Amino acid sequence: MSLKKDFPIFKNNPDLVFFDSTSTTQKPSFVIDGIKHYLENDYSNIHRGMYDIAQNSEKLYKKSKEIIAKFLWISDTKEIIYTYNSTYAINLFTSSLARSKYLKAWDKVLLSIVEHHANIVPWLILKEEIGIEVEFIWITDNYDLDLADFDEKYDDKVKIISLTNVSNVTGQIFNLSEIWRRKREDTLFVVDASQSVPHMRVDVKEINCDVLFFTGHKVMADSGIGVLWWKRDLLNELTPSFSWGWAIGEVTCNSFTSSSLPDKFEPGTPNVTWAVSLLKAFQYIESIGWFKKIEEIEDDLMEYFLERLQGFENIELMWSYKKENRVWVFSLVFNNYHSNDIAEILAEKGIAVRAWKHCAHPLFTKFGYANSLRVSLYIYNTKKDIDKFFDVISNLKNS
């Protein structure tokens, strides 16, 4: 049974085919109504409020972290820091590393060539500011991490390994446990889970990373909330790159102290509404059968899309037609068309896709692609949506 009925945007836009879910996901009524109920009944600032709605807001804020901890298999909710999004999360982390003098000149950070700019530029900023080195791990012809290249580049200078869990361009799921097996104790392992959390079970203990972050709006929560998980020892060791409000302990005319965890990394007034949206998003996932249901829908639609795509000789799929070890993200390269032109034609038919280089310029340069059309599905999509997409593409092919 289709879950499209749970998402009001499709009732209000009956001709819409939304194939841009890697960029952001649509919101179910469960989330929308949950936000509305909170704003109408319990909205208040949290921390220190003694009145009922402040206490209710505090409980919802904590409950949202509890469900995140449940999903990520985190034992201590105080290790969970709320940010605005993934980009903010990694910038908070890298800037705190710099302020804490955790890294020094010539220390090396290893990234993969497939990383989103959000996991590249913050490290390049540290390269400019303190003189660290940034080096990239290549990927194989099958778009998987090149472990031989990793082994060659993972020398004594490497202090940070920061990798995506799933590529936002190819949909490839990387076997990060192989990285953990190779990692020394003196190296921090950072994981960008922005593209994995919406699709699958993610276990920080299984990945064995030290830091993990993702954004809420890609998993059906509202825009404006991200999650940054750090191991407690690291949280205690690092100094926040900025601070005020509840993050402060004591203040004198000459000095200040930081608050305890997690508050010292959550300065200012928290957006409880966003936290409620994240809580409701994961409660919705629970209500449909957790990630087993998402994977069931994903496998069926992914197989159908790949079968239909194979009839088009003028379209190249970045990566392969294999269904295994990937999520339902497809980057298509058209022989005779620019991706922007096709995206515009599809938009005229009510089909939303993403064109250009998807904030992954180094990957496109590595493989010699000028641009691509990214089609990304989610639980509200159907085979009828896919058929509509290929009907438009067929007319392009024959024109």
For each residue, the residues with C-beta under 8 A, 3 or more apart:
1:
2: 5 380 382
3: 6 7 28 288 297 379 380
4: 7 10 380 381 382
5: 2 10 11
6: 3 28 29 30 284 380
7: 3 4 10 11 26 27 28 29 380
8: 11 12 29 32
9: 12 13 16 18 26 27
10: 4 5 7 13 14 16 18 26 380
11: 5 7 8 14
12: 8 9
13: 9 10 16 350
14: 10 11
15: 350
16: 9 10 13 350 352
17: 350 351 352 381 385 388 389
18: 9 10 21 26 352 378 380 381
19: 351 352 353 375 376 377 381 385 389
20: 23 24 352 353 354 374 376
21: 18 24 25 26 198 218 376 377 378 381
22: 168 195 218 329 354 358 374 376
23: 20 218 354 376
24: 20 21 217 218 223
25: 21 198 217 218 219 220 378
26: 7 9 10 18 21 220 378 380
27: 7 9 31 32 220 221 222 277 281
28: 3 6 7 31 32 220 284
29: 6 7 8 32 33
30: 6 33 34 280 283 284 287
31: 27 28 34 35 220 221 222 277 280 281 284
32: 8 27 28 29 35 36
33: 29 30 36 37
34: 30 31 37 38 276 277 279 280 283
35: 31 32 38 39 222 273 276 277 280
36: 32 33 39 40
37: 33 34 40 41 42
38: 34 35 41 42 43 57 60 272 273 276
39: 35 36 43 273
40: 36 37 43
41: 37 38 53 56
42: 37 38 53 56 57 60
43: 38 39 40 53 57 272 273
44: 49 51 53 54 56 57 272
45: 49 54 57 269 272
46: 49 54 57 58 61 270 272
47: 58 246 263 270
48: 54
49: 44 45 46 53 54 55 57 58
50: 54 55
51: 44 54 55
52: 55 56
53: 41 42 43 44 49 56 57
54: 44 45 46 48 49 50 51 57 58
55: 49 50 51 52 58 59
56: 41 42 44 52 53 59 60
57: 38 42 43 44 45 46 49 53 54 60 61 272
58: 46 47 49 54 55 61 62
59: 55 56 62 63
60: 38 42 56 57 63 64 272 275 276 279
61: 46 57 58 64 65 270 272 275 276
62: 58 59 65 66 77
63: 59 60 66 67 279
64: 60 61 67 68 275 276 278 279
65: 61 62 68 69 77 80 82 275
66: 62 63 69 70 77
67: 63 64 70 71 279 282 283 286
68: 64 65 71 72 74 77 80 227 278 282
69: 65 66 72 73 74 75 76 77 80
70: 66 67 73
71: 67 68 197 201 202 282
72: 68 69 202 203 204 212 229
73: 69 70 203 204 205 206
74: 68 69 77 79 80 204 229
75: 69
76: 69 79 232
77: 62 65 66 68 69 74 80 262
78: 232 261 262
79: 74 76 229 230 231 232 235 261 262
80: 65 68 69 74 77 227 228 229 262
81: 89 92 227 228 229 230 235 262 265 266
82: 65 225 226 227 228 266 270 271 274 275
83: 88 89 92 213 225 226 227 228
84: 87 88 224 225 226
85: 88 89 215 216 217 223 224 225 226
86: 89 90 118 192 194 213 214 215 226
87: 84 90 91 118 215 226
88: 83 84 85 91 92 226
89: 81 83 85 86 92 93 213 214 215 226 227 228
90: 86 87 93 94 118 119 122 162 190 192 213
91: 87 88 94 95 122
92: 81 83 88 89 95 96 228 240 241 265
93: 89 90 96 97 122 190 211 213 228 230
94: 90 91 97 98 122 123 125 126
95: 91 92 98 99 122 241 242
96: 92 93 99 100 238 239 240 241 265
97: 93 94 100 102 103 126 160 238
98: 94 95 101 102 103 126 129 130 241
99: 95 96 238 239 240 241
100: 96 97 237 238 239
101: 98 104
102: 97 98 159 237 238
103: 97 98 107 109 126 130 132 159 160
104: 101 107 130 131 132
105: 130 131 132
106: 131 132 133 157
107: 103 104 132 133 157 158 159 160
108: 132 133 134 135 155 157 158 159 160
109: 103 123 126 132 133 134 135 158 159 160 161 162
110: 135 136 137 150 153 154 158 160 161 162
111: 115 119 120 123 134 135 136 137 162 163
112: 115 136 137 139 145 163 164 174
113: 136 137 138 139 362 363 366
114: 139 143 164 167 169 170 172 360 363
115: 111 112 119 120 162 163 164 192 360 362 363
116: 119 120 164 168 192 194 358 359 360
117: 120 121 359 360 361
118: 86 87 90 121 122 192 194 359
119: 90 111 115 116 122 123 162 163 164 192
120: 111 115 116 117 123 124 134 362
121: 117 118 124 125
122: 90 91 93 94 95 118 119 125 126
123: 94 109 111 119 120 126 127 132 134 160 162
124: 120 121 127 128 134
125: 94 121 122 128 129
126: 94 97 98 103 109 122 123 129 130 132
127: 123 124 130 131 132 133 134
128: 124 125
129: 98 125 126
130: 98 103 104 105 126 127
131: 104 105 106 127
132: 103 104 105 106 107 108 109 123 126 127
133: 106 107 108 109 127 157
134: 108 109 111 120 123 124 127
135: 108 109 110 111 153
136: 110 111 112 113 362
137: 110 111 112 113 145 146 149 150 153 163
138: 113 146 149 366
139: 112 113 114 143 144 145 146 366
140: 143 144 145 146
141:
142: 319 320
143: 114 139 140 167 170 172 318 319 320
144: 139 140 172 174 175
145: 112 137 139 140 150 163 174 175 178 179
146: 137 138 139 140 149 150
147: 150 151 178 182
148: 151 152
149: 137 138 146 152 153
150: 110 137 145 146 147 153 154 179 182
151: 147 148 154 182
152: 148 149
153: 110 135 137 149 150 158
154: 110 150 151 158 161 182
155: 108 158
156:
157: 106 107 108 133
158: 107 108 109 110 153 154 155 161 187
159: 102 103 107 108 109 186 187 188
160: 97 103 107 108 109 110 123 187 188 190
161: 109 110 154 158 179 183 187 188 189 190
162: 90 109 110 111 115 119 123 190 191 192
163: 111 112 115 119 137 145 174 176 179 190 191 192
164: 112 114 115 116 119 167 168 174 191 192 194 195
165: 173 174 176 191 192 193 195 196 202 207
166: 171 172 173 174 193 195 196 199 327 329
167: 114 143 164 170 171 172 174 195 329 360 363
168: 22 116 164 194 195 329 358 359 360
169: 114 318 329 331 358 360 363 372 374
170: 114 143 167 318 319 326 329 331
171: 166 167 195 319 326 327 328 329 330 376
172: 114 143 144 166 167 319 325 326
173: 165 166 196 200 325 326 327
174: 112 144 145 163 164 165 166 167
175: 144 145 178
176: 163 165 179 180 191 207 209
177: 180 181 206 207 208
178: 145 147 175 181 182
179: 145 150 161 163 176 182 183 189
180: 176 177 183 189 207 208 209
181: 177 178
182: 147 150 151 154 178 179
183: 161 179 180 187 189 208
184: 187
185:
186: 159
187: 158 159 160 161 183 184
188: 159 160 161 210 211 234
189: 161 179 180 183 208 209 210 211
190: 90 93 160 161 162 163 209 210 211 212 213
191: 162 163 164 165 176 207 209 211 212 213
192: 86 90 115 116 118 119 162 163 164 165 195 213 214
193: 165 166 196 197 202 212 213 214
194: 86 116 118 164 168 197 213 214 215 218
195: 22 164 165 166 167 168 171 192 198 199 218 327 329
196: 165 166 173 193 199 200 202 214 327
197: 71 193 194 200 202 214 218 219
198: 21 25 195 218 219 220 294 378
199: 166 195 196 291 294 295 298 327 328
200: 173 196 197 291 294 295 327
201: 71 290 291
202: 71 72 165 193 196 197 207 212
203: 72 73 206 207
204: 72 73 74 207 208 209 212 229
205: 73 208
206: 73 177 203
207: 165 176 177 180 191 202 203 204 212
208: 177 180 183 189 204 205
209: 176 180 189 190 191 204 212
210: 188 189 190 230 231 234
211: 93 188 189 190 191 228 229 230 231 234
212: 72 190 191 193 202 204 207 209 228 229
213: 83 86 89 90 93 190 191 192 193 194 226 227 228 229
214: 86 89 192 193 194 196 197 218 219 226 227
215: 85 86 87 89 194 218 219 225 226 227
216: 85 219 221 222 223 224 225 226 227 274 277 278 281
217: 24 25 85 221 222 223 224 225
218: 21 22 23 24 25 194 195 197 198 214 215
219: 25 197 198 214 215 216 278 281 282 285
220: 25 26 27 28 31 198 281 284 285
221: 27 31 216 217 225 274 277 278 280 281
222: 27 31 35 216 217 225 273 274 277 278
223: 24 85 216 217
224: 84 85 216 217 271 274
225: 82 83 84 85 215 216 217 221 222 271 274 275 277 278
226: 82 83 84 85 86 87 88 89 213 214 215 216
227: 68 80 81 82 83 89 213 214 215 216 278
228: 80 81 82 83 89 92 93 211 212 213 265
229: 72 74 79 80 81 204 211 212 213
230: 79 81 93 210 211 234 235 238
231: 79 210 211 234 235
232: 76 78 79 235 236 261
233: 236 237
234: 188 210 211 230 231 237 238
235: 79 81 230 231 232 238 261 262 265
236: 232 233 261
237: 100 102 233 234
238: 96 97 99 100 102 230 234 235
239: 96 99 100 258
240: 92 96 99 243 247 258 264 265 267
241: 92 95 96 98 99
242: 95 267
243: 240 247 248 256 258 264 267
244: 247 248 267 268
245: 248 267 268 269
246: 47 259 263 266 267 268 269 270
247: 240 243 244 258 259 263 264 265 266 267 268
248: 243 244 245 251 256 257 258 259 267
249: 256 257 258 259 260
250: 256 257
251: 248 255 256 257
252: 255 256
253:
254:
255: 251 252
256: 243 248 249 250 251 252
257: 248 249 250 251
258: 239 240 243 247 248 249 264
259: 246 247 248 249 263 264
260: 249 263 264
261: 78 79 232 235 236 264 265
262: 77 78 79 80 81 235 265 266
263: 47 246 247 259 260 266
264: 240 243 247 258 259 260 261
265: 81 92 96 228 235 240 247 261 262
266: 81 82 246 247 262 263 270
267: 240 242 243 244 245 246 247 248
268: 244 245 246 247
269: 45 245 246
270: 46 47 61 82 246 266 275
271: 82 224 225 274 275
272: 38 43 44 45 46 57 60 61 275 276
273: 35 38 39 43 222 276 277
274: 82 216 221 222 224 225 271 277 278
275: 60 61 64 65 82 225 270 271 272 278 279
276: 34 35 38 60 61 64 272 273 279 280
277: 27 31 34 35 216 221 222 225 273 274 280 281
278: 64 68 216 219 221 222 225 227 274 275 281 282
279: 34 60 63 64 67 275 276 282 283
280: 30 31 34 35 221 276 277 283 284
281: 27 31 216 219 220 221 277 278 284 285
282: 67 68 71 219 278 279 285 286
283: 30 34 67 279 280 286 287
284: 6 28 30 31 220 280 281 287 288
285: 219 220 281 282 288 290 291 294
286: 67 282 283 290
287: 30 283 284
288: 3 284 285 293 294 379
289: 292 293
290: 201 285 286 293 294
291: 199 200 201 285 294 295
292: 289 295 296
293: 288 289 290 296 297 379
294: 198 199 200 285 288 290 291 297 298 379
295: 199 200 291 292 298 299
296: 292 293 299 300
297: 3 293 294 300 301 379
298: 199 294 295 301 302 327 328 377 379
299: 295 296 302 303 323
300: 296 297 303 304
301: 297 298 304 305 328 377 381 382 383 386
302: 298 299 305 306 323 326 327 328 377
303: 299 300 306 307 323
304: 300 301 307 308 383 386
305: 301 302 308 309 328 330 375 377 386
306: 302 303 309 310 321 323 330
307: 303 304 310
308: 304 305 311 386 387 390
309: 305 306 312 315 317 321 330 332 390
310: 306 307 321
311: 308
312: 309 315 393 397
313:
314: 334 335 336 397
315: 309 312 332 333 334 335 393
316: 332 333 334 335
317: 309 320 321 330 331 332 333
318: 143 169 170 331 332 333 367 369 372
319: 142 143 170 171 172 326 331
320: 142 143 317
321: 306 309 310 317
322: 325 326
323: 299 302 303 306 326
324:
325: 172 173 322
326: 170 171 172 173 302 319 322 323 329
327: 166 171 173 195 196 199 200 298 302
328: 171 199 298 301 302 305 376 377 378
329: 22 166 167 168 169 170 171 195 326 374 375 376 377
330: 171 305 306 309 317 374 375 376
331: 169 170 317 318 319 358 372 373 374 375
332: 309 315 316 317 318 339 372 373 374 375
333: 315 316 317 318 339 369 371 372 373
334: 314 315 316 337 338 339 342 373
335: 314 315 316
336: 314
337: 334 341 342 396
338: 334 341 342 355 370 371
339: 332 333 334 342 343 355 356 371 372 373
340: 343 344 355 356 371
341: 337 338 344 345
342: 334 337 338 339 345 346 353 355 373 393 396
343: 339 340 346 347 353 354 355 373
344: 340 341 347 348
345: 341 342 348 349 392 396
346: 342 343 349 351 352 353 389 392
347: 343 344 350 351 352 353
348: 344 345
349: 345 346 388 392
350: 13 15 16 17 347
351: 17 19 346 347 388 389 392
352: 16 17 18 19 20 346 347
353: 19 20 342 343 346 347 373 374 375
354: 20 22 23 343 358 373 374 376
355: 338 339 340 342 343 371 372 373 374
356: 339 340 371 372
357: 360 361 364 371 372
358: 22 116 168 169 331 354 372 374
359: 116 117 118 168
360: 114 115 116 117 167 168 169 357 363 364
361: 117 357 364 365
362: 113 115 120 136 365 366
363: 113 114 115 167 169 360 366 367
364: 357 360 361 367 368 369 370 371 372
365: 361 362 368
366: 113 138 139 362 363
367: 318 363 364
368: 364 365
369: 318 333 364 372
370: 338 364
371: 333 338 339 340 355 356 357 364
372: 169 318 331 332 333 339 355 356 357 358 364 369
373: 331 332 333 334 339 342 343 353 354 355
374: 20 22 169 329 330 331 332 353 354 355 358
375: 19 305 329 330 331 332 353 389
376: 19 20 21 22 23 171 328 329 330 354
377: 19 21 298 301 302 305 328 329 381 385 386
378: 18 21 25 26 198 328 381
379: 3 288 293 294 297 298
380: 2 3 4 6 7 10 18 26
381: 4 17 18 19 21 301 377 378 385 386
382: 2 4 301 385 386
383: 301 304 386 387
384: 387 388
385: 17 19 377 381 382 388 389
386: 301 304 305 308 377 381 382 383 389 390
387: 308 383 384 390 391
388: 17 349 351 384 385 391 392
389: 17 19 346 351 375 385 386 392 393
390: 308 309 386 387 393 394
391: 387 388 394 395
392: 345 346 349 351 388 389 395 396
393: 312 315 342 389 390 396 397
394: 390 391 397 398
395: 391 392 398 399
396: 337 342 345 392 393 399
397: 312 314 393 394
398: 394 395
399: 395 396
